Amino acid sequence: MQLPNDAEGQHWGLTVDGQLVSVISLFSDGPVVQFRKFATDPAHQGQGYGSALLRQVLQLARQTGARQVWCHARQTAVGFYQKLGLAVAGEPFQRDGLAYVRMEVNWPVEAAYSIE
């Protein structure tokens, strides 16, 4: 699936034995990052590949200064995202006949301390 602003994103994939099995795209607006197009090949679902990829991408986003990562999650996937640290942040909505909800994870700005 290609979207008009794909060139602005970072696109990540996880391979198993040379085969691409899971993908995710990140779109940054300063310290706020949205992930979209997160998918795992149906033949490889339920084996932890998607979870591993999302964990890695969340860690990378945090290490590079993101303060929030969010997505529009299918209502049926809320539990999956909650296990990975995201929380529901809004009311459900419909798109193309499917129920979605915004989910996000937020990290505080780390305070700088000085000893005088």
C-alpha positions as CSV (number, residue, x, y, z in Angstrom):
1,M,0.0,0.0,0.0
2,Q,1.4,3.3,-1.0
3,L,0.3,6.7,0.4
4,P,1.0,10.2,-1.0
5,N,3.5,11.1,1.7
6,D,5.4,7.8,1.9
7,A,8.6,9.6,0.9
8,E,8.4,11.5,4.2
9,G,8.4,8.4,6.3
10,Q,10.8,5.8,7.6
11,H,9.9,2.3,6.5
12,W,11.0,-0.7,8.6
13,G,10.8,-4.4,8.0
14,L,11.5,-7.7,9.8
15,T,12.8,-10.6,7.8
16,V,12.9,-14.3,8.6
17,D,15.2,-16.5,6.5
18,G,15.5,-13.7,4.0
19,Q,11.7,-13.3,3.7
20,L,10.0,-10.0,4.6
21,V,7.3,-11.0,7.2
22,S,6.4,-7.7,9.0
23,V,6.5,-4.0,8.0
24,I,5.8,-0.7,9.7
25,S,6.1,3.0,8.6
26,L,6.9,5.9,10.8
27,F,6.0,9.5,10.2
28,S,7.5,12.2,12.4
29,D,6.3,15.6,13.3
30,G,9.0,16.8,15.6
31,P,8.8,14.8,18.9
32,V,5.4,13.2,17.8
33,V,5.6,10.1,15.7
34,Q,2.7,8.3,14.0
35,F,3.1,4.7,12.9
36,R,1.0,3.4,10.0
37,K,0.9,0.5,7.6
38,F,1.9,-2.0,10.3
39,A,1.3,-5.5,9.0
40,T,2.6,-9.0,9.4
41,D,2.2,-11.7,6.7
42,P,-0.8,-13.9,7.8
43,A,1.3,-17.0,7.6
44,H,3.6,-15.5,10.3
45,Q,1.1,-13.9,12.6
46,G,0.9,-15.1,16.2
47,Q,4.7,-15.9,16.3
48,G,5.8,-12.6,17.9
49,Y,7.3,-11.0,14.8
50,G,5.0,-8.0,14.7
51,S,5.5,-7.4,18.4
52,A,9.3,-7.6,18.1
53,L,9.3,-5.1,15.2
54,L,7.0,-2.7,17.0
55,R,9.1,-2.9,20.2
56,Q,12.2,-2.2,18.2
57,V,10.6,0.8,16.5
58,L,9.3,2.2,19.7
59,Q,12.7,1.9,21.3
60,L,14.3,3.6,18.3
61,A,11.7,6.4,18.4
62,R,12.3,7.1,22.1
63,Q,16.1,7.0,21.7
64,T,16.0,9.5,18.9
65,G,13.9,12.0,20.9
66,A,10.3,11.1,20.3
67,R,8.0,12.1,23.2
68,Q,4.9,10.5,21.8
69,V,4.2,7.6,19.4
70,W,0.6,7.1,18.2
71,C,-1.5,5.1,15.8
72,H,-5.1,4.6,14.7
73,A,-5.6,1.0,15.9
74,R,-8.4,-1.3,14.9
75,Q,-10.7,-1.8,17.9
76,T,-10.0,-5.6,17.7
77,A,-6.3,-4.9,18.2
78,V,-6.5,-2.8,21.3
79,G,-5.3,-5.6,23.6
80,F,-2.3,-6.3,21.4
81,Y,-1.1,-2.6,21.6
82,Q,-1.8,-2.4,25.3
83,K,0.6,-5.3,25.9
84,L,3.2,-3.2,24.2
85,G,2.7,-0.1,26.3
86,L,0.2,1.9,24.3
87,A,-3.0,3.3,25.8
88,V,-6.3,4.3,24.3
89,A,-6.4,8.0,23.8
90,G,-9.8,9.0,22.4
91,E,-13.2,7.7,21.4
92,P,-13.7,5.0,18.8
93,F,-14.5,6.0,15.3
94,Q,-15.5,4.3,12.0
95,R,-13.5,4.1,8.8
96,D,-14.3,2.0,5.9
97,G,-16.8,0.0,8.0
98,L,-14.2,-0.8,10.7
99,A,-14.0,0.5,14.3
100,Y,-10.7,2.3,15.2
101,V,-9.4,4.1,18.2
102,R,-6.3,6.3,18.7
103,M,-3.7,4.7,20.8
104,E,-0.5,6.3,22.1
105,V,2.5,6.0,24.3
106,N,4.1,9.1,25.9
107,W,7.5,9.6,27.4
108,P,8.4,12.5,29.7
109,V,11.1,15.0,28.8
110,E,14.0,14.0,30.9
111,A,14.9,16.7,33.3
112,A,18.5,18.1,33.4
113,Y,19.9,18.4,36.9
114,S,23.0,20.3,38.0
115,I,24.8,20.1,41.3
116,E,25.9,23.4,42.6
